Amino acid sequence: MGDEAIEELFVLTAQVGAENVKVVIAPHDPRTYPLKADSEEDPEWTTELYSIISREIKALSPVVKSAKTGL
């Protein structure tokens, strides 16, 4: 994400009030293809976390066409 982007989020949050902000950070956009815990090195709670992240992002935003499948 980078310093510039996170600084912008910080300023925007200060402007609208933290109570009016929800931030969800994901390894990639689950609207384009699913988040999957596919490594044995992932902690056992990764599947549940990815499910929560996916649900939150889908609830907050419109559907995005898949970059991988063009759907």
N, C-alpha and C positions, 0 to 999 in steps of 0.2 A: 504494500500500500504506500509506504513512504511517509517521510516527515511532513511534506507539504500537504498531502491529503488528510492526514490525521490532525494537523493544525487547523485545517479548514473545518473539519468536523467539530473540533473543540470550540471554535469561534461560533459556528452555527448553533451549537448546543447552548452556548452562553446566551445567544440572542433570543432563542425561543424558549429556553428553560429546560433543564434536564428532565423534568416530569413529562415533557412533551416529545421525548426522543426515545427511540428504540434502535439499538445498534446490534446487528447480527453479522458476525464475521465467519466466512466459510472458505475452505481451501479452493473452491471454484463454485460457479453458479449452478445450484442444483436444479434450476429451471431448464438448463440446457442438457444436462445429463446427470443421473443420480449420484449422490455421494455414497460411496461404498467403502466400508472397512475391509480392505482386501489383503491386508498384510498380517501375518502372525505377530509382527512386532507392535501392532496397534494395541493399545490398552483395551481391556474387555468392555469398557463403557463407550467405546467409539461408536458402535452401531446406534446406541440410544442417543448419543449427542448428535450424530448426523441426522437422525430422524427429527429431532427437535429443531435443528438448524433448518432443515428442508421445509418443515411445516411453517416456521416463522417467516421465512423468505417468501414462500408461496402465498401466505396470508397477507403480506404487506405489499405485494407487487403484481403487476400484470404478467401474463404468460409471455415467455420469450421463446422465439423459434430456436430450435437446436442448431448450433453451429456444426455439430458433428453429423447429424442426419438430415438437416434441412427441413425438418417437420415443423 
